[in-house]
Amino acid sequence: MDANLRIARRNAGIKLGWMIHAAVYILVNAMLVAINFAADPGVRWSVWPALGWGIGLAAHGAAVWLATGGGGLRDRMVRRELDRLR
């Protein structure tokens, strides 16, 4: 298999993984908001799981997009390490 094709498939898989993570985040937090407002609309506890998970989702997104699309930070780091080892 061509090396570029292998890298492109890997990057696409990584990005798809983040998109699935984001979709699950939206669905689960929408359900939590619905449960929150049905059970006790005066206490907004559903914001805390959304905030905590949102921070994790943002970190995951930063890792994905910096490694695969945002200038190829990971690829540059790998090249630097390979050059250093030679």
C-alpha positions, 0 to 999 in steps of 0.5 A: 500500500502507498505510504501516503494512502496509509497516512491519509487513512490513519488521519481520516480514522483519527478525525472520524473518531473525534467526530463520533466523540463529539456526536456522543457528547451532544446526544448524551448532554442533550438527554442530561439537559432534558432529564434535568429540566424534567426532574428539577428545572430550578437546579441546573446540574446538567451544566457540570457534566457538559463542562467537564466532558467539554474540556475533555472533548476540546483536548481531544480535538486539539490533539487530533487537529494539531496532529493531522490537520493543523500544520502537521505538528505531530508529523514535524515532531516525528521527522525531527526525532528521525533526523536526530536518531540518524 
